[in-house]
Amino acid sequence: MPSTVKIAKEEIIAAAFEITKEQGIEAATARAIAKRLQCSVQPVYYVFETMANMREAVLEKANQKYAQILFSNIPNVPIKAKAVGLNYLRFAKEYPNLFKLIFATDRYEHMGIFDTVIDDNKHRLIRLIMDDCGIKDPKRAEDIYVKIGIFCYGLAMAAVLRAIRIDDESTARLIEEVFAGILKA
């Protein structure tokens, strides 16, 4: 009897993540993952039972990649909140399929715009805004977070959909101007 090849959960997630990065979550089927791993579909279903469970694992890995990029430093950008905005757009441009997986969803359709935790990093971002801008009121910082978040989301979706070309210099200027305008309001 031939020996059974063991495929680790991490290998399946990695394969599904790469497929998602390249082609989108819809392409990360059990058959595509098995082909990438050169095995049958049986290990995929054995480890995850359902493709919904596998998608949740890929979403978690995508969120980790997103957070890594979101909070990375940008040389010559001392205001961390501005760097976060630039990194958000960088993530959308470099990883459009991961951006869609995380943000182009109806997971929050039942929530109002100010109730939504659009980003798993919401509380960390609100604290960053408070620290960068010297804002004491968390509600005021959350208001700024929502407004700048909506602006950046619109730019990011335009980049993901390739509706407009977004360059770093123009983006930095736009974020700075919008952020300053929101602070003055």
N, C-alpha and C positions, 0 to 999 in steps of 0.2 A: 504494500500500500504506500502511495507517495506521502511524503511528510507534508504537514500543513504549514503554510507560510503564515507567520504571525505579523500582522500589520498593527502598529501601535496607534492609539487614538491621536497622538500628536502628529503622526505622519498623515493621517486622513485629514485632520484639520489643516495642516500645511498645504496639502494638495488642493483641498477645497478653497482655501484662502487664495492661492495662486491663480486658480481658475477664475475665481470671483474678481480678483484684481485685473486680470487680463480681459475677461469677457462679461462679467456681471454675475450676480448670484443665480440668475436663471440658468446659466450654463453649468453650474456646479451640481450636476446630477450624479446619482450613484454610479451610473455607467461611465461618465467622464472622469470622475475621481478614480474609479477602478482602473480605467485605461492609463491614467497618469501614474498610478502606483503599480501598474502591470500585475494586477490581481483580478479576481472576480468581484462582483458587487457584494458578495456575502460578508466580507469583513466590515464594509461600510454600514450595512444594516445590523450586523451583530453589535458593533460598538455604539451606534446611535439609535437603533430601533426605528426611528423615523427621520425623514429628511428635514423636518421642522427642527428636530434636535440638533442636527448637523448645522443648519443655518444659524441657529442661536450661538453655536460654538464659533462659527465664522464671524458673526456679528461681534462677539466678545473680542476676538482677535483684531478685528478692524478697529474697534474702539480703543484698544491698546495702542495700535499704530497711530491712530488719530491723536490721542493724548500725548504720545511721544513727540509728534511733530508740533502740536499746538503750543506746548510749553517750552519749545527749544528757543534758545537765545538767538537774536539776530544782531550781528555786530552793528554798531552805530545807531541802534534804536533803543535808547535808554528807557522809554516808556513801555513797560511790559504789556499793558493793555493794547497798545498799538501793534506790538510784535505779535500778540495773539491773533489779532485781526488779519495781519499779513500771513501768518502761518495757517490760519483757517483757509484762506484763499489758496495758499500753496498746496495744502492737502487736496483741495477740490481739483486743482489743475493737474497735480501729479498722480492722483489716485481717484479719477472720476467715478469708477465703478464702486469703490469703497465708500466714497462720499454719498452716492445714491443709496447704497445699502443702509447707511447710518441715517441719512437726513431726508431722502426722498421717500417718505413713508407716511402712512396714515395712522401710525401708532398714537398720535396725539390729537386726532380729529375731534374727539369729544371734549377737549379742554379749550378754555379761552386763551387768548394770546398771552395774557400776563400770568396765567396759571401754568403754562407749559414749561416743562423742563426740557427745552429744546436740545440741550446738551447735557450729558452725564456729568460734565465738569462745571455746571452752573454755579454752585456755591463757591468753588475755588475762583471762578472768574469774577463773581461779584466782590469777593474779598480783594482780588487784584485791582479792580476798579476803585474800591474804597481806598486802598493803600496808595495807588498811583495819583489819584485826584484829591486826596485829603478829604474824602466824603465820610461823614460820621454816620449818616442815616442809611441803613441797609436797604430800605425801600427805595430811596433815591438811586442808589447804586443798581438795584434790580431794574428800575425803570430805564436807566442808561444801558444796562446789559441787554434788555429786550429790544430797545430801539436800534442800537448799533448791531445787535445780532440779526435783526430783520434786514438791515442794509447789507451786511456782509453775506447773509444767506442769498439775497437777490443777486449780488455780484458772483457768488460761488456757483449758483445754478446757471447763470449766464455763461460762466466758464465751462462748466460741466457739459452743457448743451451746445457749446461752441457757438453761441449766439453772437458773442463779441469777443474780440481779442483783448485779454487783460494783461498788461505789462506791470512789472513790479513798481516802477517809478510812478505811474499814474495811479495805481492802486494805493500806494503809500500816501500820496497827496490827497486822494479822495477820502480815505479813512481818517486822516488827520483833520480835514475840513469838516466832515460829518461829525466826528467825535467832538470837535470844538463847538460846533453848532448845537449839539445835544446838551453839552455842558452849560452853555449860555441860556438855553431855554428854561 
